[in-house]
């Protein structure tokens, strides 16, 4: 539970003893803001010429105006915050979907690579078999040529 604090502030060159549950620094900032508003109002010639009760009313109206504008900005910021939260949620959802698609694509690539390696292995085996068969063919052709030559020699003699 917060403890009650008391502090002396100066507003419009007069000292006031304020107490509340806020920090002293906060109460001083509030007083400084009111002094700033009074200074702004005093810079207007028309303000200087009106009675004190009207000055107080004008000051109160200006403070209320600042309050409502700040409140509207806070509401607008809250709305923007909600919109941004929704957009972040949507983007996270899209990111998850994209990650799932990437994982699926990587799986397909891995499967394709496995099939490609299998085809390469089969190709190498077939290439080896072709070389073996060509060597056999070459040997058979050479044997055929020798047998043909031997047969011609036997027939001619």
N, CA, C and O atoms as a DFTB+ gen file, in Angstrom:
628 C
 N C O
     1  1       0.845      -1.177       0.000
     2  2       0.000       0.000       0.000
     3  2       0.889       1.237       0.000
     4  3       1.863       1.302       0.750
     5  1       0.561       2.214      -0.833
     6  2       1.358       3.434      -0.958
     7  2       1.169       4.313       0.274
     8  3       0.106       4.339       0.893
     9  1       2.223       5.020       0.600
    10  2       2.130       5.939       1.744
    11  2       1.849       7.338       1.231
    12  3       2.224       7.708       0.119
    13  1       1.185       8.092       2.067
    14  2       0.806       9.448       1.698
    15  2       2.044      10.344       1.798
    16  3       2.784      10.287       2.780
    17  1       2.256      11.171       0.771
    18  2       3.403      12.082       0.750
    19  2       2.905      13.512       0.795
    20  3       1.812      13.824       0.323
    21  1       3.719      14.364       1.367
    22  2       3.397      15.790       1.451
    23  2       4.562      16.573       0.898
    24  3       5.721      16.220       1.115
    25  1       4.248      17.655       0.170
    26  2       5.305      18.507      -0.366
    27  2       4.773      19.915      -0.559
    28  3       3.566      20.130      -0.672
    29  1       5.682      20.859      -0.594
    30  2       5.323      22.253      -0.845
    31  2       5.641      22.549      -2.309
    32  3       6.745      22.282      -2.782
    33  1       4.651      23.110      -3.022
    34  2       4.852      23.499      -4.420
    35  2       4.545      24.986      -4.554
    36  3       3.818      25.572      -3.752
    37  1       5.130      25.577      -5.601
    38  2       4.865      26.993      -5.886
    39  2       4.064      27.054      -7.172
    40  3       4.494      26.571      -8.220
    41  1       2.875      27.668      -7.067
    42  2       2.023      27.845      -8.240
    43  2       1.658      29.324      -8.306
    44  3       1.097      29.878      -7.361
    45  1       1.977      29.943      -9.409
    46  2       1.711      31.362      -9.635
    47  2       2.272      32.213      -8.479
    48  3       1.594      33.091      -7.947
    49  1       3.517      31.926      -8.114
    50  2       4.278      32.665      -7.098
    51  2       3.694      32.532      -5.698
    52  3       3.993      33.348      -4.827
    53  1       2.858      31.509      -5.467
    54  2       2.291      31.265      -4.134
    55  2       2.630      29.836      -3.737
    56  3       2.629      28.929      -4.569
    57  1       2.920      29.648      -2.458
    58  2       3.251      28.324      -1.952
    59  2       1.980      27.597      -1.523
    60  3       1.075      28.172      -0.919
    61  1       1.952      26.312      -1.861
    62  2       0.829      25.461      -1.466
    63  2       1.400      24.158      -0.893
    64  3       2.380      23.622      -1.410
    65  1       0.785      23.662       0.167
    66  2       1.179      22.388       0.741
    67  2       0.257      21.325       0.150
    68  3      -0.942      21.311       0.430
    69  1       0.829      20.420      -0.682
    70  2       0.039      19.360      -1.324
    71  2       0.396      18.032      -0.677
    72  3       1.541      17.793      -0.292
    73  1      -0.604      17.179      -0.568
    74  2      -0.335      15.832      -0.078
    75  2      -1.156      14.854      -0.911
    76  3      -2.239      15.178      -1.400
    77  1      -0.619      13.671      -1.056
    78  2      -1.298      12.646      -1.835
    79  2      -0.462      11.376      -1.858
    80  3       0.586      11.306      -1.216
    81  1      -0.914      10.394      -2.583
    82  2      -0.217       9.113      -2.649
    83  2       0.828       9.084      -3.767
    84  3       1.522       8.082      -3.935
    85  1       0.944      10.166      -4.527
    86  2       1.938      10.254      -5.584
    87  2       3.277      10.686      -4.998
    88  3       3.351      11.207      -3.885
    89  1       4.319      10.457      -5.767
    90  2       5.657      10.869      -5.356
    91  2       5.757      12.394      -5.369
    92  3       5.017      13.068      -6.085
    93  1       6.673      12.921      -4.575
    94  2       6.892      14.368      -4.516
    95  2       7.280      14.899      -5.894
    96  3       6.825      15.968      -6.302
    97  1       8.108      14.163      -6.600
    98  2       8.553      14.582      -7.937
    99  2       7.358      14.770      -8.871
   100  3       7.315      15.726      -9.645
   101  1       6.393      13.859      -8.796
   102  2       5.206      13.959      -9.626
   103  2       4.410      15.222      -9.287
   104  3       3.969      15.940     -10.184
   105  1       4.228      15.488      -7.999
   106  2       3.479      16.683      -7.580
   107  2       4.188      17.952      -8.061
   108  3       3.532      18.919      -8.449
   109  1       5.518      17.952      -8.035
   110  2       6.284      19.110      -8.521
   111  2       6.101      19.277     -10.038
   112  3       6.008      20.400     -10.536
   113  1       6.051      18.144     -10.772
   114  2       5.835      18.229     -12.234
   115  2       4.457      18.783     -12.553
   116  3       4.305      19.562     -13.494
   117  1       3.451      18.389     -11.778
   118  2       2.089      18.913     -11.972
   119  2       2.089      20.423     -11.740
   120  3       1.520      21.175     -12.531
   121  1       2.721      20.861     -10.663
   122  2       2.796      22.299     -10.361
   123  2       3.538      23.043     -11.470
   124  3       3.133      24.136     -11.866
   125  1       4.613      22.456     -11.966
   126  2       5.384      23.091     -13.048
   127  2       4.533      23.217     -14.309
   128  3       4.623      24.219     -15.019
   129  1       3.714      22.215     -14.591
   130  2       2.842      22.264     -15.765
   131  2       1.819      23.391     -15.622
   132  3       1.579      24.134     -16.574
   133  1       1.223      23.520     -14.453
   134  2       0.244      24.593     -14.210
   135  2       0.926      25.960     -14.349
   136  3       0.367      26.881     -14.943
   137  1       2.136      26.082     -13.797
   138  2       2.885      27.343     -13.928
   139  2       3.174      27.662     -15.396
   140  3       3.110      28.820     -15.810
   141  1       3.491      26.632     -16.174
   142  2       3.748      26.846     -17.604
   143  2       2.491      27.365     -18.296
   144  3       2.566      28.282     -19.114
   145  1       1.347      26.787     -17.973
   146  2       0.077      27.233     -18.560
   147  2      -0.226      28.683     -18.157
   148  3      -0.663      29.483     -18.984
   149  1       0.007      29.010     -16.895
   150  2      -0.243      30.386     -16.416
   151  2       0.660      31.354     -17.166
   152  3       0.223      32.433     -17.565
   153  1       1.917      30.971     -17.360
   154  2       2.869      31.822     -18.094
   155  2       2.399      32.028     -19.530
   156  3       2.433      33.145     -20.045
   157  1       1.960      30.944     -20.176
   158  2       1.452      31.052     -21.552
   159  2       0.260      32.008     -21.615
   160  3       0.172      32.853     -22.505
   161  1      -0.644      31.861     -20.664
   162  2      -1.839      32.707     -20.662
   163  2      -1.459      34.168     -20.400
   164  3      -2.014      35.072     -21.026
   165  1      -0.522      34.405     -19.486
   166  2      -0.102      35.780     -19.150
   167  2       0.602      36.479     -20.315
   168  3       0.715      37.705     -20.319
   169  1       1.063      35.734     -21.276
   170  2       1.736      36.350     -22.425
   171  2       0.736      36.967     -23.405
   172  3       1.118      37.714     -24.306
   173  1      -0.520      36.654     -23.224
   174  2      -1.553      37.230     -24.096
   175  2      -2.076      38.527     -23.461
   176  3      -2.488      38.548     -22.301
   177  1      -2.048      39.594     -24.247
   178  2      -2.499      40.894     -23.733
   179  2      -3.956      40.862     -23.279
   180  3      -4.298      41.452     -22.255
   181  1      -4.814      40.178     -24.034
   182  2      -6.241      40.157     -23.683
   183  2      -6.467      39.442     -22.348
   184  3      -7.409      39.775     -21.629
   185  1      -5.635      38.482     -22.012
   186  2      -5.776      37.736     -20.766
   187  2      -5.463      38.627     -19.569
   188  3      -6.090      38.517     -18.515
   189  1      -4.503      39.493     -19.745
   190  2      -4.086      40.367     -18.635
   191  2      -5.197      41.326     -18.221
   192  3      -5.238      41.766     -17.072
   193  1      -6.091      41.652     -19.137
   194  2      -7.108      42.680     -18.855
   195  2      -8.420      42.125     -18.319
   196  3      -9.326      42.897     -18.007
   197  1      -8.543      40.812     -18.204
   198  2      -9.831      40.271     -17.741
   199  2      -9.776      40.023     -16.234
   200  3      -8.691      39.874     -15.672
   201  1     -10.951      39.977     -15.568
   202  2     -10.991      39.774     -14.114
   203  2     -10.417      38.399     -13.726
   204  3     -10.348      37.482     -14.545
   205  1     -10.016      38.289     -12.474
   206  2      -9.354      37.084     -11.973
   207  2     -10.227      35.837     -12.116
   208  3      -9.720      34.768     -12.456
   209  1     -11.543      35.961     -11.858
   210  2     -12.399      34.782     -11.990
   211  2     -12.440      34.287     -13.431
   212  3     -12.532      33.081     -13.659
   213  1     -12.373      35.201     -14.418
   214  2     -12.326      34.812     -15.834
   215  2     -10.965      34.187     -16.165
   216  3     -10.877      33.239     -16.945
   217  1      -9.894      34.746     -15.547
   218  2      -8.563      34.163     -15.748
   219  2      -8.558      32.712     -15.263
   220  3      -8.038      31.824     -15.938
   221  1      -9.144      32.485     -14.087
   222  2      -9.203      31.124     -13.542
   223  2     -10.009      30.209     -14.457
   224  3      -9.630      29.063     -14.698
   225  1     -11.133      30.731     -14.965
   226  2     -11.955      29.950     -15.879
   227  2     -11.189      29.622     -17.156
   228  3     -11.231      28.486     -17.629
   229  1     -10.486      30.615     -17.721
   230  2      -9.705      30.401     -18.953
   231  2      -8.604      29.357     -18.706
   232  3      -8.366      28.485     -19.542
   233  1      -7.939      29.460     -17.552
   234  2      -6.897      28.497     -17.216
   235  2      -7.497      27.093     -17.098
   236  3      -6.945      26.125     -17.621
   237  1      -8.638      26.997     -16.400
   238  2      -9.301      25.695     -16.261
   239  2      -9.719      25.125     -17.611
   240  3      -9.580      23.925     -17.850
   241  1     -10.232      25.984     -18.499
   242  2     -10.630      25.535     -19.832
   243  2      -9.425      25.023     -20.625
   244  3      -9.507      24.000     -21.305
   245  1      -8.308      25.748     -20.529
   246  2      -7.095      25.314     -21.232
   247  2      -6.574      23.983     -20.681
   248  3      -6.153      23.109     -21.439
   249  1      -6.609      23.842     -19.359
   250  2      -6.169      22.580     -18.759
   251  2      -7.096      21.432     -19.170
   252  3      -6.635      20.333     -19.478
   253  1      -8.397      21.697     -19.172
   254  2      -9.365      20.673     -19.588
   255  2      -9.155      20.306     -21.055
   256  3      -9.227      19.136     -21.433
   257  1      -8.893      21.337     -21.883
   258  2      -8.629      21.097     -23.302
   259  2      -7.408      20.187     -23.463
   260  3      -7.448      19.229     -24.235
   261  1      -6.335      20.479     -22.746
   262  2      -5.133      19.641     -22.802
   263  2      -5.446      18.217     -22.359
   264  3      -4.973      17.248     -22.954
   265  1      -6.254      18.107     -21.304
   266  2      -6.611      16.794     -20.786
   267  2      -7.368      15.976     -21.840
   268  3      -7.029      14.821     -22.097
   269  1      -8.398      16.585     -22.449
   270  2      -9.198      15.839     -23.420
   271  2      -8.394      15.493     -24.676
   272  3      -8.570      14.424     -25.261
   273  1      -7.517      16.402     -25.080
   274  2      -6.656      16.089     -26.234
   275  2      -5.707      14.937     -25.910
   276  3      -5.490      14.051     -26.736
   277  1      -5.145      14.957     -24.701
   278  2      -4.245      13.878     -24.289
   279  2      -5.001      12.555     -24.186
   280  3      -4.495      11.501     -24.571
   281  1      -6.224      12.635     -23.657
   282  2      -7.046      11.434     -23.524
   283  2      -7.372      10.859     -24.909
   284  3      -7.330       9.645     -25.112
   285  1      -7.696      11.748     -25.855
   286  2      -7.989      11.312     -27.227
   287  2      -6.751      10.680     -27.862
   288  3      -6.843       9.651     -28.530
   289  1      -5.598      11.304     -27.648
   290  2      -4.356      10.746     -28.186
   291  2      -4.078       9.375     -27.576
   292  3      -3.652       8.453     -28.272
   293  1      -4.321       9.247     -26.273
   294  2      -4.095       7.960     -25.610
   295  2      -5.034       6.898     -26.186
   296  3      -4.626       5.758     -26.410
   297  1      -6.287       7.274     -26.422
   298  2      -7.238       6.335     -27.018
   299  2      -6.811       5.940     -28.420
   300  3      -6.881       4.773     -28.804
   301  1      -6.370       6.928     -29.174
   302  2      -5.896       6.663     -30.533
   303  2      -4.663       5.767     -30.501
   304  3      -4.540       4.836     -31.297
   305  1      -3.752       6.056     -29.574
   306  2      -2.547       5.243     -29.445
   307  2      -2.911       3.822     -29.036
   308  3      -2.312       2.858     -29.513
   309  1      -3.905       3.697     -28.141
   310  2      -4.356       2.364     -27.723
   311  2      -4.940       1.594     -28.888
   312  3      -4.707       0.394     -29.032
   313  1      -5.705       2.291     -29.721
   314  2      -6.289       1.661     -30.902
   315  2      -5.191       1.238     -31.876
   316  3      -5.222       0.135     -32.422
   317  1      -4.224       2.127     -32.083
   318  2      -3.101       1.788     -32.963
   319  2      -2.325       0.604     -32.397
   320  3      -1.887      -0.275     -33.139
   321  1      -2.159       0.589     -31.068
   322  2      -1.457      -0.502     -30.408
   323  2      -2.186      -1.816     -30.670
   324  3      -1.557      -2.825     -30.991
   325  1      -3.516      -1.804     -30.532
   326  2      -4.306      -3.017     -30.786
   327  2      -4.163      -3.461     -32.232
   328  3      -4.011      -4.651     -32.512
   329  1      -4.212      -2.492     -33.161
   330  2      -4.046      -2.821     -34.575
   331  2      -2.668      -3.434     -34.839
   332  3      -2.533      -4.400     -35.589
   333  1      -1.655      -2.849     -34.205
   334  2      -0.298      -3.370     -34.386
   335  2      -0.147      -4.757     -33.770
   336  3       0.539      -5.615     -34.325
   337  1      -0.785      -4.975     -32.629
   338  2      -0.745      -6.306     -32.018
   339  2      -1.380      -7.336     -32.945
   340  3      -0.861      -8.441     -33.105
   341  1      -2.512      -6.967     -33.559
   342  2      -3.185      -7.874     -34.489
   343  2      -2.293      -8.135     -35.698
   344  3      -2.172      -9.271     -36.157
   345  1      -1.671      -7.079     -36.207
   346  2      -0.784      -7.235     -37.360
   347  2       0.408      -8.138     -37.013
   348  3       0.818      -8.974     -37.818
   349  1       0.953      -7.957     -35.811
   350  2       2.064      -8.808     -35.370
   351  2       1.607     -10.260     -35.276
   352  3       2.322     -11.173     -35.691
   353  1       0.409     -10.468     -34.725
   354  2      -0.130     -11.823     -34.626
   355  2      -0.269     -12.437     -36.011
   356  3       0.124     -13.583     -36.231
   357  1      -0.834     -11.665     -36.955
   358  2      -1.002     -12.154     -38.324
   359  2       0.348     -12.472     -38.962
   360  3       0.499     -13.492     -39.634
   361  1       1.326     -11.596     -38.749
   362  2       2.659     -11.826     -39.320
   363  2       3.316     -13.071     -38.709
   364  3       3.986     -13.833     -39.406
   365  1       3.117     -13.266     -37.410
   366  2       3.661     -14.470     -36.779
   367  2       3.006     -15.714     -37.373
   368  3       3.670     -16.721     -37.618
   369  1       1.692     -15.631     -37.601
   370  2       0.965     -16.751     -38.204
   371  2       1.518     -17.031     -39.608
   372  3       1.743     -18.185     -39.974
   373  1       1.732     -15.976     -40.381
   374  2       2.289     -16.141     -41.725
   375  2       3.700     -16.726     -41.663
   376  3       4.083     -17.539     -42.504
   377  1       4.462     -16.305     -40.664
   378  2       5.817     -16.821     -40.495
   379  2       5.791     -18.316     -40.204
   380  3       6.585     -19.078     -40.756
   381  1       4.866     -18.733     -39.327
   382  2       4.744     -20.156     -39.012
   383  2       4.363     -20.938     -40.264
   384  3       4.928     -21.999     -40.531
   385  1       3.402     -20.415     -41.035
   386  2       2.999     -21.083     -42.270
   387  2       4.163     -21.173     -43.250
   388  3       4.376     -22.212     -43.875
   389  1       4.913     -20.085     -43.384
   390  2       6.066     -20.081     -44.285
   391  2       7.115     -21.085     -43.813
   392  3       7.731     -21.768     -44.631
   393  1       7.322     -21.178     -42.497
   394  2       8.289     -22.136     -41.955
   395  2       7.844     -23.560     -42.247
   396  3       8.660     -24.418     -42.585
   397  1       6.529     -23.808     -42.114
   398  2       6.012     -25.142     -42.417
   399  2       6.212     -25.468     -43.897
   400  3       6.593     -26.586     -44.241
   401  1       5.956     -24.496     -44.771
   402  2       6.161     -24.716     -46.204
   403  2       7.631     -24.957     -46.509
   404  3       7.970     -25.799     -47.340
   405  1       8.503     -24.214     -45.832
   406  2       9.936     -24.397     -46.020
   407  2      10.360     -25.788     -45.578
   408  3      11.127     -26.463     -46.265
   409  1       9.850     -26.213     -44.414
   410  2      10.174     -27.557     -43.929
   411  2       9.698     -28.617     -44.920
   412  3      10.409     -29.582     -45.199
   413  1       8.489     -28.427     -45.447
   414  2       7.935     -29.370     -46.420
   415  2       8.794     -29.394     -47.687
   416  3       9.080     -30.457     -48.239
   417  1       9.200     -28.201     -48.137
   418  2      10.047     -28.122     -49.333
   419  2      11.401     -28.784     -49.072
   420  3      11.932     -29.482     -49.936
   421  1      11.954     -28.565     -47.886
   422  2      13.237     -29.191     -47.546
   423  2      13.114     -30.706     -47.505
   424  3      14.027     -31.420     -47.918
   425  1      11.979     -31.197     -47.006
   426  2      11.744     -32.642     -46.983
   427  2      11.685     -33.178     -48.405
   428  3      12.281     -34.212     -48.708
   429  1      10.966     -32.477     -49.279
   430  2      10.870     -32.913     -50.680
   431  2      12.231     -32.871     -51.358
   432  3      12.568     -33.753     -52.148
   433  1      13.008     -31.844     -51.047
   434  2      14.359     -31.746     -51.624
   435  2      15.208     -32.919     -51.142
   436  3      15.941     -33.523     -51.925
   437  1      15.108     -33.238     -49.853
   438  2      15.878     -34.361     -49.305
   439  2      15.462     -35.664     -49.976
   440  3      16.305     -36.494     -50.316
   441  1      14.140     -35.840     -50.165
   442  2      13.649     -37.040     -50.857
   443  2      14.156     -37.077     -52.290
   444  3      14.564     -38.127     -52.787
   445  1      14.126     -35.910     -52.959
   446  2      14.615     -35.828     -54.340
   447  2      16.102     -36.138     -54.401
   448  3      16.566     -36.823     -55.313
   449  1      16.852     -35.625     -53.416
   450  2      18.285     -35.892     -53.382
   451  2      18.560     -37.381     -53.182
   452  3      19.484     -37.935     -53.778
   453  1      17.746     -38.026     -52.333
   454  2      17.893     -39.465     -52.117
   455  2      17.622     -40.227     -53.410
   456  3      18.366     -41.138     -53.773
   457  1      16.542     -39.842     -54.105
   458  2      16.213     -40.483     -55.385
   459  2      17.307     -40.224     -56.413
   460  3      17.665     -41.109     -57.189
   461  1      17.837     -38.998     -56.410
   462  2      18.904     -38.642     -57.338
   463  2      20.149     -39.492     -57.076
   464  3      20.794     -39.962     -58.012
   465  1      20.477     -39.684     -55.807
   466  2      21.637     -40.520     -55.462
   467  2      21.406     -41.960     -55.911
   468  3      22.324     -42.622     -56.395
   469  1      20.174     -42.440     -55.748
   470  2      19.842     -43.794     -56.182
   471  2      19.995     -43.919     -57.696
   472  3      20.563     -44.893     -58.190
   473  1      19.485     -42.931     -58.430
   474  2      19.596     -42.933     -59.889
   475  2      21.070     -42.849     -60.308
   476  3      21.491     -43.524     -61.248
   477  1      21.840     -42.026     -59.611
   478  2      23.277     -41.925     -59.921
   479  2      23.968     -43.274     -59.711
   480  3      24.788     -43.698     -60.525
   481  1      23.624     -43.938     -58.607
   482  2      24.217     -45.248     -58.315
   483  2      23.828     -46.254     -59.399
   484  3      24.664     -47.012     -59.889
   485  1      22.559     -46.245     -59.758
   486  2      22.099     -47.155     -60.820
   487  2      22.804     -46.830     -62.141
   488  3      23.200     -47.728     -62.884
   489  1      22.953     -45.537     -62.418
   490  2      23.627     -45.111     -63.648
   491  2      25.074     -45.603     -63.656
   492  3      25.561     -46.106     -64.668
   493  1      25.755     -45.453     -62.515
   494  2      27.147     -45.911     -62.423
   495  2      27.234     -47.426     -62.614
   496  3      28.140     -47.920     -63.285
   497  1      26.286     -48.160     -62.021
   498  2      26.275     -49.620     -62.185
   499  2      26.053     -49.999     -63.642
   500  3      26.714     -50.892     -64.171
   501  1      25.114     -49.307     -64.282
   502  2      24.831     -49.592     -65.700
   503  2      26.026     -49.221     -66.570
   504  3      26.360     -49.938     -67.513
   505  1      26.666     -48.103     -66.253
   506  2      27.842     -47.674     -67.004
   507  2      28.940     -48.736     -66.876
   508  3      29.600     -49.094     -67.852
   509  1      29.109     -49.218     -65.670
   510  2      30.109     -50.266     -65.424
   511  2      29.748     -51.527     -66.211
   512  3      30.614     -52.171     -66.801
   513  1      28.461     -51.868     -66.210
   514  2      28.007     -53.054     -66.949
   515  2      28.211     -52.868     -68.448
   516  3      28.612     -53.799     -69.146
   517  1      27.932     -51.653     -68.943
   518  2      28.143     -51.362     -70.368
   519  2      29.613     -51.532     -70.722
   520  3      29.942     -52.150     -71.735
   521  1      30.499     -50.988     -69.894
   522  2      31.941     -51.111     -70.150
   523  2      32.356     -52.578     -70.166
   524  3      33.147     -53.000     -71.009
   525  1      31.811     -53.355     -69.219
   526  2      32.124     -54.782     -69.149
   527  2      31.644     -55.492     -70.415
   528  3      32.365     -56.301     -71.000
   529  1      30.393     -55.171     -70.835
   530  2      29.841     -55.803     -72.040
   531  2      30.609     -55.379     -73.289
   532  3      30.827     -56.194     -74.184
   533  1      31.018     -54.118     -73.359
   534  2      31.797     -53.665     -74.516
   535  2      33.150     -54.378     -74.557
   536  3      33.647     -54.729     -75.628
   537  1      33.734     -54.584     -73.382
   538  2      35.015     -55.310     -73.319
   539  2      34.821     -56.746     -73.791
   540  3      35.633     -57.279     -74.549
   541  1      33.706     -57.380     -73.321
   542  2      33.392     -58.756     -73.756
   543  2      33.167     -58.810     -75.255
   544  3      33.633     -59.724     -75.935
   545  1      32.434     -57.800     -75.770
   546  2      32.143     -57.734     -77.210
   547  2      33.444     -57.632     -77.986
   548  3      33.644     -58.315     -78.990
   549  1      34.334     -56.753     -77.495
   550  2      35.622     -56.553     -78.154
   551  2      36.426     -57.864     -78.156
   552  3      37.047     -58.227     -79.155
   553  1      36.396     -58.569     -77.000
   554  2      37.108     -59.853     -76.915
   555  2      36.490     -60.871     -77.862
   556  3      37.201     -61.628     -78.523
   557  1      35.152     -60.885     -77.926
   558  2      34.466     -61.813     -78.832
   559  2      34.777     -61.496     -80.292
   560  3      34.971     -62.403     -81.101
   561  1      34.822     -60.209     -80.625
   562  2      35.160     -59.813     -81.996
   563  2      36.585     -60.252     -82.335
   564  3      36.859     -60.734     -83.435
   565  1      37.485     -60.073     -81.366
   566  2      38.873     -60.504     -81.602
   567  2      38.937     -62.028     -81.771
   568  3      39.631     -62.526     -82.657
   569  1      38.208     -62.767     -80.915
   570  2      38.175     -64.235     -81.038
   571  2      37.574     -64.644     -82.379
   572  3      38.043     -65.577     -83.031
   573  1      36.513     -63.918     -82.778
   574  2      35.861     -64.209     -84.057
   575  2      36.838     -63.986     -85.205
   576  3      36.906     -64.798     -86.127
   577  1      37.597     -62.890     -85.156
   578  2      38.573     -62.604     -86.200
   579  2      39.657     -63.695     -86.233
   580  3      40.063     -64.131     -87.311
   581  1      40.129     -64.139     -85.044
   582  2      41.156     -65.191     -85.002
   583  2      40.601     -66.506     -85.541
   584  3      41.265     -67.209     -86.303
   585  1      39.366     -66.830     -85.130
   586  2      38.767     -68.086     -85.603
   587  2      38.523     -68.036     -87.107
   588  3      38.724     -69.025     -87.812
   589  1      38.084     -66.866     -87.592
   590  2      37.863     -66.704     -89.032
   591  2      39.197     -66.856     -89.764
   592  3      39.271     -67.523     -90.796
   593  1      40.241     -66.240     -89.231
   594  2      41.574     -66.331     -89.858
   595  2      42.071     -67.770     -89.811
   596  3      42.634     -68.270     -90.784
   597  1      41.859     -68.445     -88.659
   598  2      42.292     -69.838     -88.531
   599  2      41.518     -70.727     -89.512
   600  3      42.087     -71.630     -90.125
   601  1      40.222     -70.462     -89.650
   602  2      39.386     -71.237     -90.561
   603  2      39.825     -71.014     -91.999
   604  3      39.886     -71.973     -92.769
   605  1      40.128     -69.804     -92.379
   606  2      40.581     -69.520     -93.739
   607  2      41.925     -70.199     -93.992
   608  3      42.189     -70.722     -95.074
   609  1      42.736     -70.173     -92.990
   610  2      44.056     -70.791     -93.137
   611  2      43.906     -72.311     -93.305
   612  3      44.605     -72.917     -94.117
   613  1      43.009     -72.914     -92.550
   614  2      42.795     -74.345     -92.631
   615  2      42.180     -74.683     -93.987
   616  3      42.547     -75.681     -94.607
   617  1      41.273     -73.874     -94.433
   618  2      40.601     -74.127     -95.698
   619  2      41.550     -73.898     -96.896
   620  3      41.446     -74.594     -97.906
   621  1      42.421     -72.980     -96.790
   622  2      43.341     -72.682     -97.872
   623  2      44.501     -73.690     -97.906
   624  3      45.100     -73.870     -98.966
   625  1      44.809     -74.289     -96.898
   626  2      45.940     -75.242     -96.869
   627  2      45.454     -76.593     -97.160
   628  3      46.241     -77.540     -97.185
